[in-house]
Amino acid sequence: MRVGVIFAYMDNRRAGQKYTGPIQPMTGTLIAALLPPHTEIEVVNDNSPDAVDWTRDYDLLFISSIHSDFDRARQISHYYRRRGAKTVYGGFLASTYPHLCRPFFDTIAVGDAEGCVPRIFEDFRQGELKPLYVSTAYDAEKVPVPRFDLLAAKNLIPLTLEATRGCPFSCDFCALTAVGTRYHTRPPELVVRDLQEGQRLLRHLVPAYKQRLACFVDNNIGGKLSYLQSLCAALTPLGIRWGSQITFNALANPDAVKALSRAGCRAMFMGLESFNPEAIEDMNKHQNVLDQTRTVLDQCRRHGILIGSGLMLSPVVDTWKYIRTIPACLKECGLHVPAYVCFESPIPGTPHFHRLAAEDSFLPNALLRDFSGYTLDRKSVV
């Protein structure tokens, strides 16, 4: 039996190129680890330099994407269904609007992969595949070691994994809020197990230095400070160098920053989002304290942690007067160059999306691919 996992991608930034950076989805390596070990499986991250091989045949094909890449996902599904494959779609859009996704796939998976992929595979093997599967409750202790070997030659950082899942905050624009605010932590000893087993899997597949680099794709690895301290204590003896994503409040804690540094953290992405207090309030992002931004960034640099952060422009709140102040704000806080500047995107299912829809604020003919942060898709105050 041949199984495929494709993370679909469209060029929603109109950049004319794919993303080659270190933060790649771990969807494929996780799903592969949930299948029986004898299964023939291929993982394709369509958003990286990887490419879909249209000559391949699959018996069962798992497809995932972010909301703005849904058109690409259903195109892939249509093609492979015509070639005889059964297709399964999962991800945020599948979990928030399964009825809209259903016509384009054989099966829709709602929720975490760990709680439904084994059932989907077994039902397919028995010829009893159902149209909808809803995941059981997340069990942090049952997350398997990802199949790092399947993307060893493709990922910039092959050791890509999770220590936590979700986020305790409820920002209005965030897809995590759309599926329900939650925060799960994995036992630190299991995270260490994943890293050590990953190093074993990669031993003869990648250079030695790549075996000592890790990327945690957690949405907020610092969502619980007591857990972060425990995780850092467990990671410190490993001597690895790693990065992740975290919220402002965690990096404002001096003890947390010191622990991160000792544990080998050398890069973090933090959602700064805006220098406009009115926009921060509108986003419900109360964990950001704007007048502490310089202090937080300087503190991280002193401990050897590089901070990347992006900015969002709110068409609902921001004005030209504010936009003109952004260069000065960047210089003053020490960020200087943001990782990106985009529009605050109305991700379907979020409070932000529902609020704009209720106000009839979307521009005519807006498509899902336009809700990516790089197309103005609603009326603006600017």
C-alpha positions as CSV (number, residue, x, y, z in Angstrom):
1,M,0.0,0.0,0.0
2,R,1.3,3.4,-1.0
3,V,0.4,6.4,1.2
4,G,1.2,10.1,0.5
5,V,1.1,13.2,2.6
6,I,1.0,16.5,0.8
7,F,1.1,19.9,2.5
8,A,-0.5,22.1,-0.2
9,Y,0.8,25.6,-1.1
10,M,-0.2,28.4,-3.4
11,D,1.8,31.6,-3.9
12,N,-0.5,33.8,-1.9
13,R,2.2,36.4,-1.3
14,R,2.6,36.8,-5.1
15,A,6.3,36.4,-4.5
16,G,6.9,34.0,-7.4
17,Q,8.9,31.6,-5.3
18,K,8.4,29.0,-2.5
19,Y,9.5,29.3,1.1
20,T,13.0,27.9,1.8
21,G,13.3,28.8,5.5
22,P,13.7,26.7,8.6
23,I,10.1,26.6,9.8
24,Q,8.5,23.8,7.7
25,P,5.3,21.9,8.7
26,M,5.8,18.7,10.6
27,T,2.3,17.4,9.4
28,G,3.8,14.7,7.1
29,T,6.4,13.4,9.5
30,L,3.8,13.1,12.3
31,I,1.2,11.4,10.1
32,A,3.9,8.9,8.9
33,A,4.8,8.1,12.5
34,L,1.1,7.3,13.2
35,L,1.0,4.6,10.5
36,P,2.2,1.0,10.7
37,P,6.0,0.9,10.2
38,H,5.8,-1.3,7.1
39,T,3.7,1.3,5.2
40,E,5.2,2.8,2.0
41,I,4.9,6.5,2.5
42,E,6.0,9.7,0.8
43,V,5.9,13.2,2.4
44,V,5.8,16.3,0.2
45,N,5.9,19.8,1.6
46,D,4.5,21.7,-1.4
47,N,5.4,25.1,0.2
48,S,9.2,24.3,0.2
49,P,11.3,23.7,-2.8
50,D,9.8,20.2,-2.8
51,A,7.3,19.5,-5.7
52,V,4.4,17.3,-6.2
53,D,5.2,14.4,-8.6
54,W,2.2,14.1,-10.7
55,T,3.3,10.7,-12.1
56,R,3.1,9.1,-8.7
57,D,0.2,6.9,-7.7
58,Y,-1.2,6.7,-4.2
59,D,-3.7,4.4,-2.6
60,L,-4.4,6.8,0.3
61,L,-3.5,10.5,0.2
62,F,-3.5,12.8,3.2
63,I,-3.7,16.5,2.3
64,S,-3.4,19.5,4.6
65,S,-3.1,23.2,4.1
66,I,-3.7,26.6,5.6
67,H,-7.0,28.2,4.7
68,S,-5.6,30.4,1.9
69,D,-4.2,27.4,0.1
70,F,-7.5,25.5,0.1
71,D,-7.9,25.8,-3.7
72,R,-4.6,24.1,-4.2
73,A,-5.5,21.4,-1.8
74,R,-8.8,20.6,-3.6
75,Q,-7.0,20.7,-7.0
76,I,-4.6,18.1,-5.7
77,S,-7.4,16.0,-4.4
78,H,-9.3,16.1,-7.7
79,Y,-6.3,15.0,-9.6
80,Y,-5.5,12.0,-7.4
81,R,-9.1,11.0,-7.0
82,R,-9.2,10.7,-10.8
83,R,-6.1,8.4,-10.5
84,G,-7.9,6.2,-8.0
85,A,-6.7,7.5,-4.7
86,K,-8.8,8.1,-1.6
87,T,-8.1,11.6,-0.3
88,V,-8.2,12.8,3.3
89,Y,-8.2,16.6,4.2
90,G,-7.3,17.9,7.6
91,G,-6.1,21.2,9.1
92,F,-7.7,24.4,10.5
93,L,-10.2,24.8,7.7
94,A,-11.3,21.2,7.9
95,S,-11.8,21.6,11.7
96,T,-13.8,24.8,11.4
97,Y,-15.8,24.3,8.2
98,P,-15.9,20.6,7.5
99,H,-19.2,20.9,5.6
100,L,-17.6,23.3,3.1
101,C,-14.6,21.0,2.6
102,R,-16.5,17.7,2.3
103,P,-17.5,17.8,-1.5
104,F,-13.8,17.9,-2.6
105,F,-12.4,15.0,-0.6
106,D,-13.3,11.5,0.3
107,T,-12.8,12.1,4.0
108,I,-12.5,15.1,6.3
109,A,-10.4,14.8,9.5
110,V,-11.4,17.2,12.3
111,G,-9.0,17.9,15.1
112,D,-5.6,16.5,16.0
113,A,-3.9,13.8,13.8
114,E,-3.0,11.6,16.7
115,G,-6.7,11.0,17.5
116,C,-8.0,10.1,14.1
117,V,-5.2,9.1,11.6
118,P,-4.8,5.5,12.9
119,R,-8.6,5.0,12.6
120,I,-8.7,6.5,9.1
121,F,-5.9,4.2,8.0
122,E,-7.4,1.0,9.5
123,D,-10.9,1.8,8.1
124,F,-9.4,2.4,4.6
125,R,-7.5,-0.9,4.9
126,Q,-10.8,-2.6,5.7
127,G,-12.6,-0.9,2.8
128,E,-14.8,1.0,5.3
129,L,-13.6,4.6,5.0
130,K,-16.1,7.1,6.5
131,P,-16.7,10.6,5.2
132,L,-15.9,12.3,8.5
133,Y,-13.6,11.6,11.5
134,V,-13.5,13.7,14.6
135,S,-10.3,13.3,16.7
136,T,-10.4,12.0,20.2
137,A,-9.0,14.2,23.0
138,Y,-5.3,15.1,22.7
139,D,-3.0,12.9,24.7
140,A,0.4,14.4,25.0
141,E,2.0,11.1,26.1
142,K,0.9,9.3,23.0
143,V,2.5,11.6,20.4
144,P,5.0,9.4,18.5
145,V,8.5,10.2,17.4
146,P,8.2,12.0,14.0
147,R,9.6,10.3,11.0
148,F,12.4,12.8,10.6
149,D,14.2,10.6,8.1
150,L,11.5,11.2,5.5
151,L,12.4,14.8,5.1
152,A,16.0,14.6,6.0
153,A,17.3,15.7,2.6
154,K,14.6,18.4,2.1
155,N,14.3,20.4,5.3
156,L,16.9,23.0,6.2
157,I,16.5,21.8,9.8
158,P,15.4,18.2,9.8
159,L,14.8,18.0,13.5
160,T,11.5,19.8,13.4
161,L,9.1,18.9,16.3
162,E,6.7,20.0,19.0
163,A,7.0,20.4,22.8
164,T,3.6,22.0,23.2
165,R,0.4,22.5,21.2
166,G,-1.9,25.5,21.1
167,C,-1.7,28.7,23.0
168,P,-3.4,30.0,26.2
169,F,-4.2,33.4,24.7
170,S,-7.2,34.2,22.5
171,C,-6.1,36.8,19.9
172,D,-9.0,37.7,17.7
173,F,-7.1,37.1,14.4
174,C,-5.6,33.7,15.3
175,A,-6.6,30.4,13.8
176,L,-5.9,28.8,17.2
177,T,-8.8,30.9,18.6
178,A,-11.0,29.7,15.8
179,V,-10.6,26.0,16.8
180,G,-10.9,26.7,20.5
181,T,-8.3,28.1,22.9
182,R,-6.3,25.3,24.5
183,Y,-2.7,24.7,25.6
184,H,-1.1,21.2,26.0
185,T,2.4,20.4,27.2
186,R,4.4,17.2,26.5
187,P,6.5,15.6,29.2
188,P,10.0,17.0,28.8
189,E,11.5,13.5,28.9
190,L,9.4,12.6,25.8
191,V,10.7,15.7,24.0
192,V,14.2,14.6,24.8
193,R,13.3,11.1,23.5
194,D,12.2,12.6,20.2
195,L,15.4,14.6,19.8
196,Q,17.7,11.7,20.6
197,E,15.8,9.2,18.5
198,G,15.7,11.9,15.7
199,Q,19.5,12.2,15.9
200,R,19.7,8.4,15.5
201,L,17.4,8.4,12.5
202,L,19.4,11.2,10.9
203,R,22.9,9.9,11.7
204,H,23.8,8.8,8.2
205,L,21.4,11.1,6.3
206,V,22.6,14.7,7.1
207,P,25.8,16.4,8.2
208,A,26.7,16.2,11.9
209,Y,25.9,19.8,12.5
210,K,22.3,19.4,11.4
211,Q,21.9,16.7,14.0
212,R,22.5,19.3,16.7
213,L,20.0,21.9,15.3
214,A,16.3,21.8,16.2
215,C,13.2,23.8,15.3
216,F,10.2,23.6,17.6
217,V,7.2,24.5,15.5
218,D,5.1,25.2,18.7
219,N,2.7,28.2,18.4
220,N,3.8,29.4,21.8
221,I,6.5,27.3,23.6
222,G,6.3,29.7,26.6
223,G,2.6,29.4,27.2
224,K,3.2,28.1,30.7
225,L,6.3,29.5,32.3
226,S,6.7,26.7,34.9
227,Y,6.7,24.1,32.1
228,L,9.2,26.2,30.0
229,Q,11.6,26.1,32.9
230,S,11.3,22.3,33.1
231,L,11.7,21.9,29.4
232,C,14.8,24.1,29.3
233,A,16.3,22.1,32.2
234,A,15.8,18.9,30.2
235,L,17.2,20.3,27.0
236,T,20.3,21.9,28.5
237,P,22.4,18.7,28.8
238,L,21.8,17.9,25.1
239,G,24.0,20.7,23.9
240,I,21.7,21.5,20.9
241,R,20.9,24.8,19.3
242,W,17.3,25.5,18.6
243,G,14.6,28.1,18.0
244,S,10.8,28.4,18.3
245,Q,7.9,30.8,18.6
246,I,6.9,32.5,21.8
247,T,4.7,35.3,23.2
248,F,5.9,38.7,24.5
249,N,5.0,38.0,28.1
250,A,7.4,35.0,28.3
251,L,10.3,37.0,27.0
252,A,9.6,39.8,29.4
253,N,10.4,37.3,32.2
254,P,14.2,37.5,32.9
255,D,14.3,34.0,34.5
256,A,12.7,32.5,31.4
257,V,15.1,34.2,29.1
258,K,18.1,33.0,31.1
259,A,16.7,29.4,31.1
260,L,16.2,29.6,27.3
261,S,19.7,30.7,26.7
262,R,21.2,28.0,28.9
263,A,19.1,25.4,27.1
264,G,20.6,26.4,23.7
265,C,17.9,28.6,22.4
266,R,19.4,31.0,19.9
267,A,16.4,32.3,17.9
268,M,12.8,33.1,18.7
269,F,9.9,34.5,16.7
270,M,7.6,36.8,18.7
271,G,4.3,38.3,17.5
272,L,4.9,42.0,18.1
273,E,2.1,42.8,15.6
274,S,1.7,46.5,16.0
275,F,3.0,49.7,17.7
276,N,-0.5,51.1,17.8
277,P,-2.2,50.6,21.2
278,E,-5.6,50.8,19.6
279,A,-4.8,48.0,17.2
280,I,-3.4,45.8,20.0
281,E,-6.6,46.3,21.9
282,D,-8.7,45.5,18.8
283,M,-6.7,42.3,18.3
284,N,-7.2,41.3,21.9
285,K,-3.5,40.8,22.3
286,H,-3.1,42.0,25.9
287,Q,0.0,40.0,26.5
288,N,2.0,42.6,24.5
289,V,3.2,45.6,26.6
290,L,4.4,48.2,24.0
291,D,6.5,50.4,26.3
292,Q,8.5,47.3,27.3
293,T,9.5,46.3,23.8
294,R,13.0,47.8,23.8
295,T,13.7,46.3,27.2
296,V,12.5,42.8,26.1
297,L,14.6,42.8,22.9
298,D,17.7,44.1,24.6
299,Q,17.3,41.4,27.3
300,C,17.1,38.6,24.7
301,R,20.2,39.9,22.8
302,R,22.3,40.1,26.0
303,H,21.6,36.4,26.5
304,G,22.4,35.5,22.9
305,I,18.8,35.0,21.6
306,L,18.0,36.6,18.2
307,I,14.4,37.8,18.1
308,G,12.4,38.0,14.8
309,S,9.0,39.6,14.7
310,G,6.4,40.7,12.2
311,L,4.0,43.6,12.0
312,M,0.4,43.7,10.9
313,L,-1.5,46.6,9.5
314,S,-5.1,46.8,10.6
315,P,-7.4,48.2,7.9
316,V,-10.0,48.5,10.7
317,V,-7.9,50.7,13.1
318,D,-4.6,51.9,11.6
319,T,-4.4,55.3,9.8
320,W,-1.8,56.9,7.6
321,K,-0.7,58.9,10.6
322,Y,0.2,55.7,12.5
323,I,1.8,54.0,9.4
324,R,4.2,56.9,8.9
325,T,5.5,56.4,12.5
326,I,6.4,52.8,12.0
327,P,10.1,53.4,10.8
328,A,10.7,55.5,13.9
329,C,9.1,53.0,16.2
330,L,11.2,50.2,14.7
331,K,14.4,52.2,15.3
332,E,13.4,53.2,18.8
333,C,12.6,49.6,20.0
334,G,15.7,48.1,18.3
335,L,13.9,45.7,16.0
336,H,14.9,47.8,12.9
337,V,13.7,45.4,10.2
338,P,10.6,43.3,10.8
339,A,10.4,39.7,9.4
340,Y,7.3,40.9,7.4
341,V,4.7,43.6,7.2
342,C,1.3,42.4,6.2
343,F,-2.4,43.1,6.7
344,E,-4.3,41.6,9.7
345,S,-5.9,38.7,7.9
346,P,-9.5,37.6,8.6
347,I,-8.8,33.9,8.9
348,P,-12.1,32.1,8.5
349,G,-13.6,31.0,11.8
350,T,-11.8,33.5,14.0
351,P,-13.7,36.2,16.0
352,H,-12.0,38.8,13.7
353,F,-13.5,37.1,10.6
354,H,-17.0,36.8,12.1
355,R,-17.0,40.5,13.2
356,L,-16.0,41.7,9.8
357,A,-18.6,39.4,8.1
358,A,-21.3,40.7,10.4
359,E,-20.4,44.3,9.5
360,D,-20.4,43.4,5.7
361,S,-16.8,44.7,5.5
362,F,-15.3,42.4,2.9
363,L,-14.6,43.7,-0.5
364,P,-16.6,42.2,-3.4
365,N,-15.1,39.0,-5.0
366,A,-12.7,38.3,-2.1
367,L,-11.4,34.7,-2.3
368,L,-9.9,32.4,0.3
369,R,-6.5,32.9,-1.2
370,D,-6.9,36.7,-0.6
371,F,-7.2,36.1,3.2
372,S,-3.5,35.6,3.5
373,G,-2.4,38.9,4.9
374,Y,-1.0,40.2,1.5
375,T,-4.2,41.3,-0.2
376,L,-6.4,44.1,1.0
377,D,-9.7,42.2,1.3
378,R,-11.9,44.6,3.3
379,K,-12.9,48.2,3.7
380,S,-10.2,50.4,5.3
381,V,-10.1,53.5,7.5
382,V,-6.8,54.6,5.8
